[in-house]
Amino acid sequence: MTELNEASRHPFLEGLSKHRGAPPTVMVIFGASGDLAARKLIPAIFNLGIDNLLPGEFHLIGYGRREMSDEAFRGDMDAAIESHSRRPLDPAIWERVREGMSYQPGGYDDLQVFEILAERIAKIESELGREVQRLFYISTPPSVFEPIIENLGRSGLAKAHLHTPFASKVIVEKPFGHDLESARALNASIQEVFEESQVYRIDHYLGKETVQDLLVQRFANSIFEPMWNREYVNNVQITVAESLGVGSRGGYYDTSGALRDMIQNHTMQLLALTAMEPPVSLDPESIRDEKVKVLKAIQPLNLTAPGQGGDVVRARYTKGIVNGDPVAGYMEESGIPADSNTETYAALRLSINNWRWKGVPFYIRSGKRMARRASEIAVQFKRPPGILFSEGDKFNVAPNTMVIRIQPDEGVTLVLNSKVPGLETRTQPVKMHFRYAATYGSNTPEAYERLILDAMVGDGTLFIRGDETEASWKLITPILEHWQASGTKGMEDYAAGSWGPAASDAMLAVADNTWRNAG
C-alpha cells in the first residue's frame, strides 16, 4: 500500500506540500447540475486548489439526471467559477482541477448506473496504481437521499477499502428529515449502508470562521470561561435574521418554515456550541459528545401562548418597508397557498437543566424580512449592583455583553461601561470591536472549503452526528405537531422590515429582558 504522504507523480502535486494529509480522492457530487454545486461546491474545490489543499490525486465526477457530456459539464463549471468564486480565476490552477473532472448521467434509483460509476472509479484507481478514497457528496433534494444511499451500498461503493485510510465517506446536506420520525428513518437507512465514522452530515454554518472561533474564544481565554455560567450570565440571545423574503422559493418554503429551515439545524448548533461543557480534548467525538449533552438537557417547552407563560412564538411577515423599498407580505408572495399556516418567524425560550445553566434563559429567533441580515450570539451578563452608579439619569450603566457576529461583518464585540470625558462623573456604554476583515483581511475561506477539506481528511468536528440530529428533532417535533393541530390559531404578524412580532418581545419582558437589535 502506498503511503498517504508520499509525493505524487501527478503534475498537480508538483511543488505542493501544504495539504493536510488527504489521501488520493475521487469525489462524486450527486446533483452536480444543481445550484448548490455551481454556487458553492465547485468554487470551494477551486479555492482549495489555489491554497494547495487538494490531495495530490484528485478527480471529480459530477452525477446528475440531466444528459450532458464531460466537456459540457466542464463548461458549466467554468461559468460557475467565473460567477461565484471568491477569488478570480487562475487558469493554471483551474486547468489542473478541470482535467480531472467528468460527468455521469443517470437516475438516482438506477443501480446499473451506480455500477457503471463504480467501474469508472476502479479504472481511475487502476490507472493510478494506488488506492483512492471515494467521497460522495449528496447535494440533491431530500426525496432522493435514500435511493442514493441504498445504491451506494448495493453497488459496493460504500464499503470500498472499509477500515483503511481510504474508506469511503458520504456527505449529506440538510435537511436531515422533517421531524423526529423521518430523521430516525433516514439515520437507519444510512446506518444500514455506512458506519457512523463514514458519515458527514453537513451544516454550512459550522464552517464559518466565527462559529469555529467560538470554541477558541471560550476555552483559550481564561477571562471568559470562569464567568460563562449561571452566576454571571443573565441570558443568551441567538439571532439568525434575513432581510430577504421567500422570493421564487415560496412553494418550497411553505413546506418548511422558519422552525425547520433555520432553527432546528443552524440555530440549535450555535446554541450547543455556546452552552457545551469544555471537552476533554479537541478530538471530534469529544466535542460532539458535549454538544449532544446540551441538547438532551433542554427542557420540554410550554406551548401555550406567550402571555400565558408559553415558550414559543410563531409569526409571518406582512407588507412593509425593507431597505427603503416597499415589499409584499408572505401571503401575497408567489406560490403561497391561501390556506397556508407556515411561519416565517419563530422564537423560542429554552431552559437548560444542568449545573452550569440552570435558571439562565436562552432566547433563539430566526425570521425572514427582518430589519437587516444578521446572525449573532449575544451573551448578556448580569448588571453590577446598583450601589455606586445608580443615582439619577447621569449613570447609563448597561449590562456587559459579548456579541459574536457570524454574518455579516464577522467579529466579536464587547459592551463595557465607561466614563464620559468631562469634569462631572457620567457613564455610558461603549463597544470594543474585533473585526475579522480588519485583522485578517476580507478574503477569508468560504464555509464549504473548510468542510469539504475536513471531510477529505476525516475530521468530523464540524459535522453533525446522528444522535445530534435526533436530539434536536426531539425538541422541535412537538412544536410542529402543536402548530399543525392549531392551524393558524396563535399565528402572529410582524411588518416586513421590523424585528418581529410584539409577542416575541413580551416573551422576554416576563423576565425584564429585551431583544438586542442584532447586527
Protein Blocks (a to p, Z undefined) as FASTA:
>chain_A
ZZfklccfbfklgopakbghiacdddddehklmmklmmmmmmmmmmmmmnopacfbdcdd
dddfbdcdfklmmmmmmmmmmmmpcbdcdfklmmmmmmmgccdeddfklmklmmmmmmmm
mmmmmmnopacddddddfbdfklmmmmmmmmmmnommmgoghiakbccddddddebjbfk
lmmmmmmmmmmmpcfklpccddfklmpmklmmmmmmmmmcmklmmmncfklmmbdcdddd
dfbdnkjmlmmmmmnojmlmmmmmmmmmmmmmmmpccdfbfcfklmmmmmmmmmmmpccd
dfbdfklopabdcdddddddeehiacddfklpghiafkbcbdfbdcdddddddfklgoia
cdddddehifbdcddddddddddddfklmghjlbccddddddddfbghiaddddddddde
djbdcdddddddddfklmnopabccfklmmmmmmmnopaklpccfklmmmmmmmmmmmmm
mmmmnomnoiacddehiabdfklmmmmmmnopacddeZZ
